[in-house]
Amino acid sequence: MFQQQGDNMNICYLRTSTDKQENGLESQREMLSSYCKIHGIEIDDYFIDFGFSGKETSKRQKYNDLMDLVKGGKITTIITTSLSRWSRNTLDLLNSIDVLKKHDTDLVVIKENIPSLKTPMGMFFVEILGSVYSLERRLISERTKWLLIGMTLEIIFWGLVIEHILILIMILGGLLGHTVIYLDIFMNMVWSDSCLSWACI
């Protein structure tokens, strides 16, 4: 757990999945330190998550410790080098921004040139982010719909194939007098593992 901290803190947040990333921890720290020095921001602490993906925030201990401090009203500003360091998941990013705004905590993102959520650029960013998430949800819904349509068409296709094969068997069997034998052979083929495997390819 994090140590006891004071109020009104400015926290730099760093994250990297591996030590081989170009944007490694040392590079992020240098960028954050330089930015804060130029803009007169006094850094109270660095919160670092190493070895964690940006897609899921629930497993990042320092991220969650920081958000707990935000909810406790102890954080004034969070500074990070890039949105990808903070979160790669649109919904998590939107949720975190809602929490920051609710507790009057500002977010500074260097690479995306967001000096504050309270500036016109910051508000524009939040609106764009919300639009992107809405589009993402609609696209997922659309993909799901077409997937179901595709599955239905596939079922119809194989149903028609089997129907026509059965009709052909009935015709051939009627001509040759071996309908039951041909039908039995066909059903054994359909239910055999090899035939089912072929049908699923």
C-alpha positions in Angstrom: 0.0 0.0 0.0 1.0 3.6 -0.4 2.5 5.6 2.5 0.5 8.3 4.2 0.6 11.5 2.1 -0.4 15.1 2.5 -3.1 17.1 0.8 -3.0 19.1 -2.5 -0.4 16.9 -4.0 1.0 16.9 -7.6 1.7 13.3 -8.7 3.5 12.1 -11.8 2.2 8.8 -13.1 4.5 6.4 -15.1 3.7 3.1 -16.6 5.5 0.6 -18.9 4.7 -3.0 -19.9 8.3 -4.0 -20.3 11.8 -2.5 -19.8 12.4 -2.8 -23.6 9.9 -0.2 -24.6 11.2 2.9 -26.2 9.1 5.1 -23.9 10.7 3.4 -20.8 10.4 4.6 -17.2 13.6 6.6 -17.3 12.5 8.5 -20.4 9.1 9.2 -18.9 10.7 10.4 -15.7 13.0 12.8 -17.5 10.1 14.2 -19.6 7.9 14.7 -16.6 10.6 16.3 -14.6 11.5 18.7 -17.4 7.9 19.6 -18.0 7.1 20.3 -14.4 10.3 22.4 -14.0 9.4 24.5 -17.0 5.8 25.1 -15.9 6.6 25.6 -12.2 4.9 22.4 -10.9 6.3 21.0 -7.7 6.3 17.2 -7.9 5.3 15.5 -4.6 5.7 11.9 -5.7 6.1 9.5 -8.6 3.6 6.6 -8.9 5.0 3.8 -11.1 3.4 0.7 -12.5 6.0 -1.6 -14.1 5.1 -4.7 -16.2 1.4 -3.9 -16.6 -0.7 -3.4 -19.8 -2.6 -0.2 -20.3 -5.7 -2.0 -21.3 -6.7 -3.1 -17.8 -6.5 -0.7 -14.8 -7.8 -3.1 -12.2 -4.5 -4.9 -11.8 -2.3 -1.8 -11.6 -1.6 -1.2 -7.9 -0.1 2.3 -8.1 -2.8 3.4 -10.4 -5.5 2.2 -8.0 -3.6 3.7 -5.0 -3.5 7.0 -6.8 -7.3 6.9 -7.6 -7.9 6.2 -3.9 -6.0 9.3 -3.0 -8.0 11.2 -5.6 -11.3 10.0 -4.0 -9.9 11.1 -0.7 -9.5 14.6 -1.9 -5.7 14.6 -1.6 -4.6 15.1 -5.2 -4.5 18.4 -7.0 -2.9 17.4 -10.3 -1.8 14.2 -12.0 0.8 14.6 -14.7 1.6 11.8 -17.2 3.6 11.7 -20.5 0.8 10.2 -22.7 -2.7 9.0 -22.6 -1.4 5.5 -23.5 0.5 5.6 -20.1 -2.7 6.4 -18.2 -5.1 4.0 -20.0 -5.5 2.3 -23.4 -9.1 1.4 -22.7 -11.6 4.1 -23.7 -14.2 3.2 -21.1 -11.6 3.1 -18.3 -10.3 6.4 -19.4 -13.7 8.0 -19.4 -14.5 6.6 -16.0 -11.2 7.8 -14.6 -11.8 11.4 -16.0 -15.3 11.4 -14.4 -13.7 10.6 -11.0 -11.0 13.3 -11.5 -13.6 15.9 -12.3 -15.8 14.9 -9.4 -13.0 15.4 -7.0 -11.6 18.5 -8.6 -8.4 16.8 -9.7 -6.7 18.0 -12.8 -5.0 15.8 -15.4 -2.0 17.0 -17.5 -1.0 15.0 -20.6 2.2 16.1 -22.2 2.4 14.4 -25.6 -1.3 15.1 -26.4 -0.8 18.7 -25.3 -3.5 18.7 -22.7 -2.4 21.2 -20.0 -5.6 20.9 -18.0 -9.0 19.3 -18.2 -10.5 22.7 -17.4 -9.1 24.4 -20.5 -11.0 24.6 -23.8 -8.5 22.0 -25.2 -9.1 19.7 -22.3 -12.9 20.0 -22.5 -12.7 19.4 -26.3 -10.6 16.3 -25.6 -13.2 14.9 -23.2 -16.0 15.5 -25.7 -14.0 13.8 -28.5 -13.3 10.9 -26.2 -16.9 10.4 -25.4 -17.8 10.5 -29.1 -15.1 7.9 -29.8 -16.5 5.6 -27.1 -20.0 6.0 -28.5 -18.7 5.1 -32.0 -16.8 2.1 -30.5 -20.0 0.8 -28.9 -22.0 1.2 -32.1 -19.4 -0.6 -34.1 -19.3 -3.5 -31.6 -23.1 -3.7 -31.8 -22.9 -3.7 -35.6 -20.2 -6.4 -35.7 -22.3 -8.6 -33.4 -25.4 -8.2 -35.6 -23.5 -9.2 -38.7 -21.9 -12.1 -36.9 -25.3 -13.4 -36.0 -26.5 -12.9 -39.5 -23.5 -14.8 -40.8 -24.1 -17.7 -38.4 -27.8 -17.8 -39.5 -26.8 -17.9 -43.2 -24.3 -20.6 -42.5 -26.9 -22.8 -40.8 -29.4 -22.2 -43.6 -26.7 -23.1 -46.2 -25.7 -26.4 -44.5 -29.4 -27.2 -44.0 -30.1 -26.8 -47.7 -27.0 -28.9 -48.6 -28.2 -31.7 -46.3 -31.7 -31.4 -47.6 -30.6 -31.7 -51.3 -28.3 -34.7 -50.4 -31.2 -36.4 -48.8 -33.4 -35.8 -51.8 -30.7 -37.1 -54.1 -30.3 -40.2 -51.9 -34.1 -40.8 -52.0 -34.0 -40.5 -55.8 -31.0 -42.8 -56.3 -32.3 -45.2 -53.7 -35.7 -45.3 -55.4 -34.0 -46.0 -58.8 -31.7 -48.7 -57.4 -33.9 -50.0 -54.6 -31.4 -49.3 -51.8 -32.8 -46.1 -50.2 -32.3 -47.3 -46.6 -28.7 -48.5 -47.2 -27.7 -45.1 -48.8 -29.5 -43.2 -46.1 -27.7 -45.1 -43.4 -24.3 -44.5 -45.0 -25.0 -40.8 -45.3 -26.1 -40.4 -41.7 -23.0 -42.3 -40.5 -20.9 -39.9 -42.5 -22.7 -36.8 -41.0 -22.3 -37.9 -37.5 -18.7 -39.2 -37.8 -16.0 -37.2 -36.1 -14.1 -36.7 -39.4 -17.2 -35.4 -41.2 -18.1 -33.0 -38.4 -14.5 -31.7 -38.3 -14.6 -31.1 -42.1 -18.0 -29.3 -41.7 -16.6 -27.0 -39.1 -13.6 -25.9 -41.2 
